[in-house]
């Protein structure tokens, strides 16, 4: 199988390239977009607990680890992607404060312990599957966030965001080609 590489753009592993198997189901966040998002988030993520939903290569969660995050839970349905991610984390010697869940996000949300709060949640589902509203419903039901949590949402540009209702608001947004990158937070009244 053909191999690709993702590059870590900041933190302790800056410049390190991580191999992954090219697959039509996989859509790694481009370096330029990753750099923009982490400029928005800040270079120092020390002490943060993160959730990487639809992790794929794990690029966003690994980037957060490189920048000081203390815990990352990766959720990935595809068995080979989850296996490759586990191998990558092992090669980085970062398998103590990380966990890879090889399961559907619904199943993961159904079994998560109450009281688990994440500071930063990466959401990058497959495009054109109408999963984003469902993900936010699960987030709201399980309340795995606090009023300070930041949500990263990567999606196609033509999605309906009415599901954000009165609880979430977009505070950063950029369209690059046919993808949209957003940061969201809990609305304050």
N, C-alpha and C positions, 0 to 999 in steps of 0.2 A: 504494500500500500504506500502511496506517495506521502511524503512527510512535509510538514510546514513547520514554521517556528514563530513563536510569539516572543516579544522582547519585553523584559521588565524595564520600565522607564524611570523609576525612582527608588530611593531607599537603599537598604543594605545590599540588595541584589541588582542594583541599577546596571543595565547593559547585558545582563544574563539572558541567554536565549533558551527557551524551553520548546522542545520538539512536540509535535502533535500529528496525528494521522489526519490527513485531509479527508473530509467527508461532507457530502452535500447538506447534511443535517446540522453541520457545525458552522457557526458564523462568528469567529473571534472578533472582538472589538478592535478596530484598527488603532495603531499606535497614536495617530494624531488625535483621535477621539478620546482615547484613554488619557493622554496627556492633558487634554482640555478638562476632562471630568476631574482628574486628580488635582489640577490647578484650582478648580472650583472648591473641591473638598479640603484642600490644604495638603502640604507635603508631610506633615506630622500627624499620624493617626494613632499615636501612642495610647494604649489603654483601651482602645475600642473593641467591642464585640460585634462581629459582622455575620451576616447571612448572605450567601450567594445562591440565589434560586436560579435554576436552569444553568448551572455552572459551566457546562461545556468543558473548555480547556482549563477553567478556573482562573483565567487571566485577571479578572477584577479582584477576586479574593486574594490571590497571590500578590498582586500589586499592593493591596491593603496590608498584608502581612509584611511585605518588604518595607513598608512605611511605618511599622510599629504596632499594628493591630495585635491584640493579645489572643483573640479567639476568632476562628472562622468556621462556620458550618456550611458545607457545600451540599446542595441538593441537585442531583442529576439523574434523570430517568434512564438514559442510554448506558447500558452496562459497560461497553468498551470505553466510553468517555470517562465514566466514574473510575474504572480501573486505571486508565492512563493518568488521571488526576491524582489518584493515590500514589502511583509510581513517581510522579513529579514531586509531590510533597515529601515522599521518602528521600528522594535524591537531594532535596533542599534541607533535609533533616528537620522538617517542620511537621512531624506527624503527632506531636504531643498536644498541641493546642489547636488542632484541626480535626474535623471529622467529615468524612465523605459519606453521604447517604445516597445509596443507589436505589431511588424510588421516585414515584410520581409525587408531585408536590401536594396533591390532596391527601395521599397516604401519610406523607411526612407531617403535614399540619394536624391530621387526626391523632397522631401518636405523640406529638410534642408535649412536654411537661408544661403545666401552667407555671407562670412566673418567669419564664425565659424571656429576657428583654435584649434586643439588639440595638446598637447605636447607629448602625449603618446597614441598610438592606439593599442588595443589588438584585434587580429584577430585569431579566433579559430573555423572555420566552421566545419560542419559535414564532416567526412572523406568520401572519394570515391564519391564525388558529383561534383568534378571539379568546385568549386565555387571561389577558391582563385584568379585566373586570373580576374574573373568578379569583385571581390571585389576591386582589385587594379585598374581596369578600372574606377570604380565608384569613388574611392579615387582621381584618377588623374583628372577626369571630374569636381568634386566638389571642389578640392583643399582645403580640410579641414585640411591641414597640412602646416607646415613651413619648412624651411631648417634645423631646429633643432629638428623636431619631430622624435621620436623613435617609431618604429613599432615592435610589438611582433607578431610572426607568429608561431602557433602550427599546425602541419600537420602530415599526414602520411609521411613516409620516401621516398616514390617513386614518388613524384610529379615532374613535369617539371616546372622549374623556369624561363624559357625563357621570360615570360611576364614581368619580372623585368626590362628588357631592359637596357637602359642607365641611367635610373632615380634613381633606388634603388640599394643598395648594402648590402650584409649580413656582419655584423661585429662580431657577436657571433653566434655559432651554436653548438648544442649537440644532439646526437641521444641517446635515451633511449628506449630500446626494439623496438617497431615498430612505435615510434613517434619521430618527430624531432621538436626541439625548436630553434627558431631563433630570433635574434634582427637585424633589418634592419634600415638603415638611407638613407637619400638622398645623392646621389653621389656628391662629390665636384670635380671640375675639376682643 
